[in-house]
Amino acid sequence: MEPALTTESLTQELAATHRVILLGGLAVISHGLERMTYDADVWLDPMLESTQWSEAVGQVLASHPGLKIIEIGTWSQIGIHQLPEVIERDGVIRVMGAVHPLDLFRRPNEFEIEEFNEVWDRGMPLEDGTRLPDAIDLLVTKQRTGRQKDQTDILFLELKIEGQYLEELPNAEEARAEEMLGRFLTPNVARAALAHPSFAIRKLGYAYLQELASEGDPYAAEYLREEPAPYETPRHAAADDSARATAS
């Protein structure tokens, strides 16, 4: 008796010939959250045309006659000839017939097809040939789904990212600090920028605090009451200069 077909083996088959990014619950688990998941989600290289993408899927399915393609919008089975039209419209299909379902994305939530290369480059290579997206990119795919389990994942990812930012941001190179603030922002992150040696980064962090406060964030408003506006010359340095001038 042949062993049962798993989503892991299917994913490895795809990753052997195409770039594959891990998404969904398995990706969150790989980032450190202990939770259960009953399916797998991967972003298969969207390539240039939906027909090319569909051919890549069809090659794998041809090796496993027991697999079937499900149109998620209607939960009905479709043929491989219908796949280019469905994936162009929906951006995702479900493959059934393995031990667990496998959702194949050509266009994940909140990402455009053209952004695949950037997400791939930021990702971490895994032993099975796939890549784990960085926590921020994974967080983006979890937003606006309206599902309770995604809210738990979002909170975990936000706390993880914020912790990394609070450690790295105050001493990051200016270009890196600016990039970080452009990708992820909380009141704590904006406040951490106020400790950066660059006036430009301190000014940017303060501007972000003002923006968050104007949007009604109470923590940002509280930080603004506690933190003076940044000066181009640090206040202690200005005080030292004034003391030297007085002494002379």
Secondary structure, 3 states (H helix, E strand, C coil): CCCCCCHHHHHHHHHHHCCEEEEHHHHHHHCCCCCCCCCEEEEECCCCCHHHHHHHHHHHHHCCCCCEEEECCCCEEECHHHHHHHHHHHCEEEEECCCCCEEEECCCCCCCHHHHHHHHHHCEECCCCCEECCHHHHHHHHCCCCCHHHHHHHHHHHHHHHHHHHHHHHHCCHHHHHHHHHHCCCHHHHHHHCCCCCHHHHHHHHHHHHHHHHCCCHHHHHHHHHCCCCCCCCHHHHHHHHHHHHHC
